Amino acid sequence: MKASAWLRGTVDLVLTVVFILVAISGIALYQAPPGRVADAIGWTFLGATKDTWETVHTYLGFVMIGLVAIHLVVGFNSMIVMLRSAFKKSRVKVAGSLVLIGLVLVGGYFAFAALTAEEETTYETTSSEGTSVTTVDNTTIEITGSMLKSLTLEQLAKMYDVDPQKLVEILKADYNIEAQPTQLLETIEINNELDREQFKEILAEAIAKAKQEGG
């Protein structure tokens, strides 16, 4: 397909801009806390929430697919001509380039597979280290070690739609635990000299009770 230099330049420029934005959104999602933790702690990256970055990354991904397709159609003939010319001049270099591209693709696949496996292992480890309680309204309450390190009592209460002050009262009345809504969960654990696994169970039970009593 013959195309003007203006069209080629425009496609390349837009593709470059979209690539940069996709890279930025990918970095944002890589750094984002898992699951509902991002919403609970009000996490943002460059002023945007995790949900916003997920939307941006998804839509820009589709835009990039379209732009790459246009880029290939517009430059297909030129690509074939250049490959034929290069092949005539040096078949060894062309073959080496193809092998190098293949190695990069294979290496990328294994790197992605390793990263995915690592994320799954981390998730399974986190889940196994967590404490889960299912309340009468079928809401599963899960407390993990990462939540203790990153959430305040108030943020945890908001995650499960209960009143933070009510949770403070239950912890004091039922478990003799002194706590303030703005305190980090790990700080409450340390200040009250609690065993971590026991504290996870207490928090799950306290949240379940708060939900049963109407928040």
Helices and strands as residue ranges (DSSP letters): H 5-31, H 37-40, E 44-45, E 48-49, H 50-89, H 91-129, E 131-134, E 140-143, H 145-150, H 153-159, H 164-175, H 185-191, H 196-212
